[in-house]
């Protein structure tokens, strides 16, 4: 049974702790030289401290210590998180090779799979519950590695990864409350609090970045809570719920992989062609780009929640809506139709038509004054 008072206290502990701990973490990053320097691939113009993920982890950990969860996999989750945290911190300080960073993720994922935390079954329309058998550990492995890196790839603008992961966790938290999934709710509420506390320092213009320390940690945690909660949901489309909630980072990752393979580049090669950079290049400001992605993440989060309670017919409707939203998102970023934006243009004209009378009223009031 979930105690809402305890959840609220844990949220406040995590938020306030992350907010305050970020100050010494920033000083530590400066002292040891864990700094993010501007280059041709990045937006920011000044040297900025990294390692913000340490504050997020510390805030969430303090909230969890208050809640004191009991679960068969809690030790493996903590150890795996520490492995991810240390690997990310080393990358923030020394910029380690992608293969070494991937090795840390593989060790953390393998630890969970060895302990037995795997995706055992999914529900597919017309087929019902499908037992995965030996495919379960394989799917679990690629899910953890994939989501960890998806969050890492979207961490390119101030406050972007922090906000997107917070929105995703809020959606998962809502479903955990309905299904009384205690550990999922605990992990969500503490990391939501820690993210919000850190976002005070991280939103544009950011005073500190979470770095790989934070983005890898958040991706890892979201992968875990989706395995614990979303894949256990017995609905017509249980396998698609976590994909819907994380549609923005997953979509960005898939587009990046296809682009790099098409250009015969290594999929590990960093570039400046992610969706958030495309929106910047399309003329949107830094802050507006982040807000646009927040809005789409929120919409997909709502659709994911609705998916969890919908029957087959309604699920198909939501699938069509999701595809339409993804197309609009791709249009905004100039990724489809040769950069043309027909649907976005139509929507802007509709918006202009609807709000035109109100603009005229404002002008007439000014002239009468």
Secondary structure as GFF3:
##gff-version 3
##sequence-region A 1 369
A	DSSP	alpha_helix	4	32	.	.	.	ID=ss1
A	DSSP	beta_strand	35	36	.	.	.	ID=ss2
A	DSSP	beta_strand	48	49	.	.	.	ID=ss3
A	DSSP	alpha_helix	53	67	.	.	.	ID=ss4
A	DSSP	alpha_helix	74	94	.	.	.	ID=ss5
A	DSSP	alpha_helix	98	115	.	.	.	ID=ss6
A	DSSP	beta_strand	121	124	.	.	.	ID=ss7
A	DSSP	beta_strand	128	131	.	.	.	ID=ss8
A	DSSP	alpha_helix	135	154	.	.	.	ID=ss9
A	DSSP	alpha_helix	160	179	.	.	.	ID=ss10
A	DSSP	alpha_helix	182	202	.	.	.	ID=ss11
A	DSSP	alpha_helix	211	228	.	.	.	ID=ss12
A	DSSP	three_ten_helix	230	232	.	.	.	ID=ss13
A	DSSP	alpha_helix	238	245	.	.	.	ID=ss14
A	DSSP	alpha_helix	247	262	.	.	.	ID=ss15
A	DSSP	alpha_helix	275	281	.	.	.	ID=ss16
A	DSSP	alpha_helix	286	309	.	.	.	ID=ss17
A	DSSP	alpha_helix	312	332	.	.	.	ID=ss18
A	DSSP	three_ten_helix	337	339	.	.	.	ID=ss19
A	DSSP	alpha_helix	342	368	.	.	.	ID=ss20
###
